[in-house]
Amino acid sequence: MRNIWPRSVKVAEGLRRSPARSRTPILLALILFSPLFINAQTPPSDSNQISTQQLATLIEQVRARPADQAKVVAALKVGYELLAASRYREARAIFEAVLEVAPRDERALYGGALALFNLREIKRAEQLARAAFESANAALPDTAGQKEASVEARRRAADALVLLGVILAVEGDAAAALKTVEQAVALAPDNFDAQFALGRARYGAGDPAGAAKSFRAAVALRPEDSKARFFLATALEGAGETEGALAAYRELLTLRPDSADGHLGLGALLVKLGGDRTLEGTKELMRAVSLNGDLYEARITLGRALVRLGRAEEAVEHLVRAAALAPGNPEPHYQLALAYRRLGKPVLAERENEIVKEIHAARRGNNSETTPGTQSRDQNRKP
């Protein structure tokens, strides 16, 4: 059964300064406001080759032979493969069939919760996630001699709690989400996903120092995970540990020199520090946009820095792109007005000033702090 339960709930993506670009059907929000993605972790498979008729036959066999554990195991394997292939409706049908014959099967409960979460059936997903935890928790051995079984059972229970915490966060219950992932870490402190989720929850709760502690634990458990390293650097920066944040960004880039977000994080922090670090910061930001031209914050921060450095002509390209990425944000247009004025182009500068006025007027008319298309980018500044 060990190979049926996914190795982890992967809590990831939505990196701090980049627009969320997942093509996954839903996967809405991270614990407290940043995007979050959950996927069952299964080995590569040929699940895309499974036909509708084959699935129907498998479901019929499970229902017809409820005592056939081999058939249940086979069905669960297919269910998790379908999750990994983003075939959520079919995965849900598989797990529902298993639950008809085995209502307390924790693997089916957990897989069903994942499928339902991705299908936006959040309340039902919460019910199954709670049931998955209760089932896994009930399976914890009471004897000290069953250490290996206990470790596995605790991991499964912690996975269910992490998923439940994510669901609670999506439902807007941040306090319960935080408490739930804290329980997951207490249950299985060596569970990477639990530590990672707790870091994000703590950051969202306004505790960057606590978040850094959790992300550091996650990095220790999985040193090669670039997202954990990125979020560690972000949390350290938020906690005011500037030198620690710089070191963490550099460690990330040593591990992943092609990380656009890593170059963005390091570059933005260096520019923020100013002085003789500004030039190095602009180089890092240029590297970021060369790797991913759609990073709004890289474009706007680079453009702003180049204007300050007296390189207005270079700044224009990045500010124009920033304006295209966030059409409802006045900042790129304000910076463009400064750049054009320094380039001796008053007509273009005035045009940008007019756009700034129009955006502010539209915001007042909508009685909103932000306009559509800009809020998600601001939210992505957090883990």
Secondary structure by P-SEA (a helix, b strand, c coil): ccccccccccccccccccccccccccccccccccbbbbbccccccccccccaaaaaaaaaaaaacccaaaaaaaaaaaaaaaaaacaaaaaaaaaaaaaacccccaaaaaaaaaaaaaacaaaaaaaaaaaaaaaaaaaccccccaaaaaaaaaaaaaaaaaaaaaaaaaacaaaaaaaaaaaaaaaccccaaaaaaaaaaaaaaccaaaaaaaaaaaaaaccccaaaaaaaaaaaaaacaaaaaaaaaaaaaaaccccaaaaaaaaaaaaaacccaaaaaaaaaaaaaaaccccaaaaaaaaaaaaaacccccaaaaaaaaaaaccccaaaaaaaaaaaaaaccaaaaaaaaaaaaaaaaaaaaaccccccccaaaaaaccc
